[in-house]
Amino acid sequence: MRPKASQEGNLYTYQLYRIEPGGNRGIWLEGSMFKQMKVTGLVMDPHSNTPILVLKDITDETTLPIWIGLLEATAIATELENIQFPRPMTHDLIRTFFDHLKVKVERIEVCELKNNTYYALIHIRNGEQLSSIDSRPSDAIAIALRTNAPIFVKDEVITKYLKSDEAKPSFDERNKEQWAEMLEKLDPLDFSKYKM
């Protein structure tokens, strides 16, 4: 089954068949509005020293920060910087599985914000079969970067974030420098020293 999509400016409406997590029979989703976004970088939260993934609307100045773990940030940063490891990392392995099984990642969606936690779906196609896989946004985006899949964020998620009391991070030059310094110190051999 193919998703039905219509576009209005940079907002996309999708109606599609979804396989629920756990493999339960899917449901038709109501039409929802999504904005296409891209990864514009990673910054460090100066208060918690936690990495923040920054998504930006491809046509306007809307940004969405998502706090992620250090390992996930490293997986995203290494792909953004084209750093190659001697052995495949987890997201590279997933891409290899998809390629081997001829599965295409259609898109990823950051689809929900609940209790300060973001939720995402990875939409994959195997021939005519379309499935959705529940995921953390950081993993979904790491896979999207490796498969050149578009990244969409539900309009409602952006609205919820903007209305939240959460402190809005500043994306300044100092944060960029922190990440650049961290990536410079990164040695691909450190990730392959634990051999089995």
C-alpha positions as a Markdown table, in Angstrom:
| # | Residue | x | y | z |
|---|---|---|---|---|
| 1 | Met | 0.0 | 0.0 | 0.0 |
| 2 | Arg | 1.3 | 3.4 | -0.9 |
| 3 | Pro | 1.0 | 6.4 | 1.4 |
| 4 | Lys | -1.3 | 9.1 | 0.2 |
| 5 | Ala | 0.5 | 12.5 | 0.3 |
| 6 | Ser | -0.5 | 16.0 | -0.5 |
| 7 | Gln | 1.6 | 19.1 | -0.2 |
| 8 | Glu | 0.7 | 22.6 | 1.0 |
| 9 | Gly | 3.8 | 24.8 | 1.0 |
| 10 | Asn | 6.3 | 23.0 | 3.2 |
| 11 | Leu | 3.6 | 21.1 | 5.1 |
| 12 | Tyr | 2.9 | 17.5 | 3.9 |
| 13 | Thr | -0.3 | 15.6 | 4.8 |
| 14 | Tyr | 0.1 | 11.8 | 4.9 |
| 15 | Gln | -2.5 | 9.1 | 5.2 |
| 16 | Leu | -0.9 | 5.7 | 5.4 |
| 17 | Tyr | -1.1 | 2.1 | 6.7 |
| 18 | Arg | 0.9 | 1.5 | 9.8 |
| 19 | Ile | 2.1 | -1.7 | 11.4 |
| 20 | Glu | 2.0 | -1.2 | 15.1 |
| 21 | Pro | 5.1 | -1.9 | 17.2 |
| 22 | Gly | 5.1 | -5.6 | 18.1 |
| 23 | Gly | 3.8 | -6.5 | 14.7 |
| 24 | Asn | 0.1 | -6.1 | 15.4 |
| 25 | Arg | -2.2 | -5.4 | 12.5 |
| 26 | Gly | -2.0 | -1.7 | 11.4 |
| 27 | Ile | -4.4 | 1.1 | 11.3 |
| 28 | Trp | -5.1 | 4.0 | 8.9 |
| 29 | Leu | -3.7 | 7.2 | 10.3 |
| 30 | Glu | -5.7 | 10.3 | 10.0 |
| 31 | Gly | -4.3 | 13.0 | 7.8 |
| 32 | Ser | -1.5 | 14.9 | 9.7 |
| 33 | Met | 0.6 | 17.9 | 8.8 |
| 34 | Phe | 4.4 | 17.5 | 8.7 |
| 35 | Lys | 7.2 | 19.9 | 8.0 |
| 36 | Gln | 10.3 | 18.7 | 6.2 |
| 37 | Met | 13.4 | 19.4 | 8.2 |
| 38 | Lys | 17.1 | 18.8 | 8.0 |
| 39 | Val | 19.9 | 18.3 | 10.5 |
| 40 | Thr | 21.8 | 21.6 | 10.9 |
| 41 | Gly | 24.2 | 20.4 | 13.5 |
| 42 | Leu | 24.9 | 19.3 | 17.1 |
| 43 | Val | 25.4 | 21.6 | 20.0 |
| 44 | Met | 26.1 | 21.0 | 23.7 |
| 45 | Asp | 23.7 | 22.1 | 26.4 |
| 46 | Pro | 25.9 | 24.3 | 28.6 |
| 47 | His | 23.8 | 23.5 | 31.7 |
| 48 | Ser | 23.6 | 19.7 | 31.4 |
| 49 | Asn | 26.5 | 19.1 | 29.1 |
| 50 | Thr | 24.2 | 17.0 | 27.0 |
| 51 | Pro | 24.3 | 16.9 | 23.2 |
| 52 | Ile | 21.4 | 18.6 | 21.3 |
| 53 | Leu | 20.5 | 17.6 | 17.8 |
| 54 | Val | 19.2 | 20.7 | 15.9 |
| 55 | Leu | 16.6 | 20.3 | 13.1 |
| 56 | Lys | 15.7 | 23.2 | 10.9 |
| 57 | Asp | 12.8 | 23.6 | 8.5 |
| 58 | Ile | 14.1 | 23.5 | 5.0 |
| 59 | Thr | 12.2 | 26.7 | 4.0 |
| 60 | Asp | 12.0 | 28.9 | 7.0 |
| 61 | Glu | 13.7 | 29.6 | 10.3 |
| 62 | Thr | 11.8 | 27.1 | 12.5 |
| 63 | Thr | 14.2 | 25.0 | 14.6 |
| 64 | Leu | 13.6 | 22.0 | 16.8 |
| 65 | Pro | 16.2 | 21.0 | 19.3 |
| 66 | Ile | 16.2 | 17.4 | 20.5 |
| 67 | Trp | 18.3 | 16.3 | 23.5 |
| 68 | Ile | 20.1 | 13.0 | 22.7 |
| 69 | Gly | 22.7 | 10.8 | 24.2 |
| 70 | Leu | 26.4 | 11.0 | 23.6 |
| 71 | Leu | 26.6 | 7.7 | 21.6 |
| 72 | Glu | 23.8 | 8.8 | 19.4 |
| 73 | Ala | 25.3 | 12.2 | 18.9 |
| 74 | Thr | 28.6 | 10.5 | 17.9 |
| 75 | Ala | 26.7 | 8.3 | 15.4 |
| 76 | Ile | 25.1 | 11.4 | 13.8 |
| 77 | Ala | 28.3 | 13.5 | 14.0 |
| 78 | Thr | 30.4 | 10.9 | 12.3 |
| 79 | Glu | 28.0 | 10.6 | 9.4 |
| 80 | Leu | 27.8 | 14.4 | 9.0 |
| 81 | Glu | 31.6 | 14.6 | 9.0 |
| 82 | Asn | 32.0 | 11.5 | 6.8 |
| 83 | Ile | 34.2 | 9.7 | 9.3 |
| 84 | Gln | 34.8 | 6.1 | 8.4 |
| 85 | Phe | 35.4 | 3.3 | 10.9 |
| 86 | Pro | 37.3 | 0.1 | 10.2 |
| 87 | Arg | 34.3 | -1.9 | 11.3 |
| 88 | Pro | 30.6 | -1.0 | 10.9 |
| 89 | Met | 28.9 | 0.8 | 13.7 |
| 90 | Thr | 25.2 | -0.1 | 14.6 |
| 91 | His | 23.5 | 2.3 | 12.2 |
| 92 | Asp | 25.9 | 1.4 | 9.4 |
| 93 | Leu | 25.0 | -2.3 | 10.0 |
| 94 | Ile | 21.2 | -1.4 | 9.8 |
| 95 | Arg | 21.8 | 0.3 | 6.5 |
| 96 | Thr | 23.7 | -2.8 | 5.2 |
| 97 | Phe | 20.7 | -5.0 | 6.3 |
| 98 | Phe | 18.3 | -2.7 | 4.5 |
| 99 | Asp | 20.5 | -2.7 | 1.4 |
| 100 | His | 20.9 | -6.5 | 1.4 |
| 101 | Leu | 17.2 | -7.1 | 1.9 |
| 102 | Lys | 16.3 | -4.4 | -0.7 |
| 103 | Val | 14.4 | -2.4 | 1.9 |
| 104 | Lys | 14.1 | 1.3 | 1.2 |
| 105 | Val | 13.8 | 3.9 | 4.0 |
| 106 | Glu | 11.0 | 6.1 | 2.6 |
| 107 | Arg | 11.2 | 8.8 | 5.4 |
| 108 | Ile | 11.4 | 9.2 | 9.1 |
| 109 | Glu | 8.9 | 11.2 | 11.2 |
| 110 | Val | 9.3 | 12.8 | 14.6 |
| 111 | Cys | 5.7 | 12.3 | 15.4 |
| 112 | Glu | 5.1 | 12.8 | 19.1 |
| 113 | Leu | 6.3 | 14.8 | 22.1 |
| 114 | Lys | 5.1 | 13.3 | 25.5 |
| 115 | Asn | 6.5 | 14.1 | 28.9 |
| 116 | Asn | 9.5 | 15.9 | 27.3 |
| 117 | Thr | 10.3 | 12.7 | 25.3 |
| 118 | Tyr | 10.2 | 12.7 | 21.5 |
| 119 | Tyr | 9.0 | 9.7 | 19.5 |
| 120 | Ala | 9.7 | 8.8 | 15.9 |
| 121 | Leu | 8.8 | 6.4 | 13.2 |
| 122 | Ile | 11.0 | 5.0 | 10.4 |
| 123 | His | 8.9 | 4.3 | 7.4 |
| 124 | Ile | 10.3 | 1.5 | 5.2 |
| 125 | Arg | 9.2 | -0.1 | 2.0 |
| 126 | Asn | 9.9 | -3.7 | 0.9 |
| 127 | Gly | 8.4 | -4.0 | -2.6 |
| 128 | Glu | 4.8 | -3.0 | -2.2 |
| 129 | Gln | 4.7 | -3.5 | 1.6 |
| 130 | Leu | 5.0 | -0.4 | 3.7 |
| 131 | Ser | 5.8 | -0.6 | 7.4 |
| 132 | Ser | 6.5 | 1.8 | 10.2 |
| 133 | Ile | 9.0 | 1.0 | 12.9 |
| 134 | Asp | 8.9 | 2.8 | 16.3 |
| 135 | Ser | 12.2 | 4.5 | 17.1 |
| 136 | Arg | 14.0 | 7.1 | 19.1 |
| 137 | Pro | 14.5 | 10.2 | 17.0 |
| 138 | Ser | 18.2 | 10.0 | 17.3 |
| 139 | Asp | 18.4 | 6.5 | 15.9 |
| 140 | Ala | 15.8 | 7.3 | 13.2 |
| 141 | Ile | 17.8 | 10.4 | 12.1 |
| 142 | Ala | 21.1 | 8.5 | 12.2 |
| 143 | Ile | 19.5 | 6.0 | 9.8 |
| 144 | Ala | 18.0 | 8.8 | 7.7 |
| 145 | Leu | 21.4 | 10.4 | 7.2 |
| 146 | Arg | 22.9 | 7.1 | 6.1 |
| 147 | Thr | 20.1 | 6.3 | 3.7 |
| 148 | Asn | 19.4 | 9.8 | 2.4 |
| 149 | Ala | 15.8 | 9.6 | 3.6 |
| 150 | Pro | 13.9 | 12.8 | 4.2 |
| 151 | Ile | 13.2 | 13.9 | 7.8 |
| 152 | Phe | 9.7 | 15.1 | 8.7 |
| 153 | Val | 8.4 | 16.6 | 12.0 |
| 154 | Lys | 4.7 | 16.6 | 12.8 |
| 155 | Asp | 3.5 | 20.2 | 13.0 |
| 156 | Glu | 1.9 | 19.4 | 16.4 |
| 157 | Val | 5.3 | 18.4 | 17.8 |
| 158 | Ile | 6.8 | 21.8 | 16.9 |
| 159 | Thr | 3.8 | 23.6 | 18.4 |
| 160 | Lys | 4.0 | 21.6 | 21.7 |
| 161 | Tyr | 7.8 | 22.4 | 21.9 |
| 162 | Leu | 7.3 | 26.1 | 21.3 |
| 163 | Lys | 4.5 | 26.2 | 24.0 |
| 164 | Ser | 6.6 | 24.2 | 26.5 |
| 165 | Asp | 8.3 | 25.8 | 29.5 |
| 166 | Glu | 11.5 | 24.1 | 28.5 |
| 167 | Ala | 14.5 | 26.4 | 28.4 |
| 168 | Lys | 15.3 | 27.1 | 24.7 |
| 169 | Pro | 18.9 | 26.5 | 23.9 |
| 170 | Ser | 21.1 | 29.0 | 22.2 |
| 171 | Phe | 22.9 | 27.8 | 19.1 |
| 172 | Asp | 26.0 | 29.9 | 19.2 |
| 173 | Glu | 29.5 | 29.6 | 17.7 |
| 174 | Arg | 30.9 | 28.3 | 21.1 |
| 175 | Asn | 28.7 | 25.2 | 20.8 |
| 176 | Lys | 29.9 | 24.6 | 17.3 |
| 177 | Glu | 33.5 | 24.9 | 18.4 |
| 178 | Gln | 32.9 | 22.3 | 21.3 |
| 179 | Trp | 31.7 | 19.8 | 18.8 |
| 180 | Ala | 34.5 | 20.5 | 16.3 |
| 181 | Glu | 37.0 | 19.9 | 19.1 |
| 182 | Met | 35.3 | 16.7 | 20.2 |
| 183 | Leu | 35.3 | 15.4 | 16.6 |
| 184 | Glu | 38.9 | 16.2 | 16.1 |
| 185 | Lys | 39.8 | 14.1 | 19.2 |
| 186 | Leu | 37.7 | 11.2 | 18.0 |
| 187 | Asp | 39.9 | 8.3 | 16.8 |
| 188 | Pro | 38.0 | 5.7 | 14.7 |
| 189 | Leu | 40.3 | 3.0 | 16.1 |
| 190 | Asp | 38.9 | 3.6 | 19.6 |
| 191 | Phe | 35.6 | 2.2 | 18.4 |
| 192 | Ser | 37.1 | -1.0 | 17.1 |
| 193 | Lys | 39.5 | -2.0 | 19.9 |
| 194 | Tyr | 36.9 | -4.3 | 21.5 |
| 195 | Lys | 37.1 | -7.3 | 19.1 |
| 196 | Met | 35.1 | -10.5 | 19.4 |
